[in-house]
C-alpha cells in the first residue's frame, strides 16, 4: 500500500440530542479536523416517538406541533454543534422525518456521499435506549461505509476538549479481501495520527481463557499458528513495504471475540479497526458475529469497515 494519506470529505454524526451523544460528536469533530472533512450532524425525527396526538387534536394542530418540534430540534443541533465542534470544521445540520431511523441514516449517507459515520451506542433512557442500540447495530450491519462506534469505554482517544490521543490502533484480520480494506484504512489512520499499528489474528479454539502466542512462543509444528504468523508478516510488508517502523504482530488462541478483546486490552489500544466480512459465506456470518460481539466487549471505540451488501427489503 503506497498511499498513506488519510482523506475524508464528509463525516456523518447521527444524534438523538441527548447528553450522552456529546462523546460521539466530539469524536466526529476531531476526526473531521484531522482529515479536513465536512461534518454533517443529523437528527432523525421519528413521528411516533414524539407524537402528541390525542382524540381532540386536529390534523392542522398536529402538523403545527410537528413543525414546531422540527424548529426546536434544528436549533438544538446547531447549539450542540457550536458548543462541541472545533471552529475549524465546517458543519452542516439536517433534520429528516422517518418511521425508520436507521433507514434514514443510511439514505442520508448515500445521498450525501458520506465517507464515515460516527455513532454512539448510548442515548436516551428506557425504551429509547433500546431503540438507539438497535439503530446503531442496524447501521453497522447494513452500512457500506465505515462506522465508528463510540461507547463509555475504558479507553477513549478523544479528550473532552477534543484533543486526539491515538497512540495505538489494533486491526484484527482473517486475511480476506474485506479485512485488507480494513487494514488499509487502519494503516492510513496510524500514519496520520503517528500511531502504532497492531495486526492481530486469532486461531479459533474452544477454551476457557484467551491465550497470547508471541514470536517466541510459536510452535513450528503448529500449522495454524505458523501459517497465521507468515500471513501476518506478509500483510505487514504489504502495508509498509519500506517503513523503518513496521506493525506489531500478535496471535491469539481461543474464542475469537473474547480473545480479540483480551489482546486489545493487553496492548492498551485506543482504537480497533476491523472488517465485518470474511473469506466465505460461512466466514461472512462468523466474522459478522465477531464484529457484533466485539462491539460489546471492546475496551475502546471500534471502527467497522464493510463491503457493500444487500439490505433487507
Beta strands, then each sheet from edge to edge (+ up, - down):
strand 1: 10-14
strand 2: 38-45
strand 3: 91-97
strand 4: 116-120
strand 5: 146-150
strand 6: 168-172
strand 7: 196-204
strand 8: 211-213
strand 9: 248-254
strand 10: 271-275
strand 11: 301-305
sheet 1: 3+ 2+ 1+ 4+ 5+ 11- 10- 6- 7- 9- 8+
end
